Amino acid sequence: MAPPGMRSGHDISLEVMLDAGVPIDDIKGKSHELETERLNAHSARVRLKSGATIPNKDFVFSYDVREKLFRMLVIASI
């Protein structure tokens, strides 16, 4: 419960469905804590982790792909 005059961060949510098209190696939250659910090798559901504070800044995350496979796909499509 939030102190009087303040709002809990629990009522704010954000969800991103990520489909990289190639296998994902790592997902990192740059600005907030994340909850990630891997759906398969190339997609994931990324959510803002529930917290007691209001997330009052830009939501930034990054992900890495399996570089070797990505290079092979690019070369094969040329």
N, C-alpha and C positions, 0 to 999 in steps of 0.2 A: 504494500500500500504506500502511496506517495504521501509526503508531508502535506499539510494544508496549503492550498494555493499552488501546488505543483502537480504535474501530470506524470503518470507512470509511462515508461517507454514500452510497456507491454501492449499498448493499443495501436502501435505502429508496426506495420509488416511490409515486407518487400520480398518478392519471389521472382527469380529469373530462370527461365528454361533455356539452357545452353545446349546447342547442337553444333559442335565444331566441324562435323563432316569427316573428321579424322580422329583417331584415338587421342584422348586427353591424358596427359601425365599428371598434372598437378593443378589445383585450384587454390588461390591464395586471396585472402581478404586484405586489402591494402589500407582500408579506412575503418572497417568494422569487423567484429567477429562473425563468422559464417557458420551455417549448418549446410552441409552438402550431402546430397543423395545421388549416388551414381546410378543412372538408369541403364546404361550400357557403356561400351568402351568409348563412344564418342559423344555422349550426352549426359547431362546432369541437371538436377534441380538445385539451385543455390538460393538460400534464404538468409535473411538478416537474423542473427541469433537473438533470441529474446533476452532482454536485459532490463535493469531497473532504471537506466538513464535513457533519455530521449536521444535518438541518433540524429543530431542536428548538423550534419555535414554531408557532403557528396558521398555517395556510395560508390566505391571503387574496388574492383577485384580484377585479378588477372588469372590466366590459365596458360599452361604450356601444353604443346602437342608433341607427339612422338616424332621428333625432327627427322629421323632417318626415313621413316615411312612417308612423311610429308614430302621430302625431297624426291623420293621415288615416284610418288604420284605426280608431282610437277613435271619431272623429266619424262614420264610416260605419256603425259598429255601434250607435249610439245610436238 
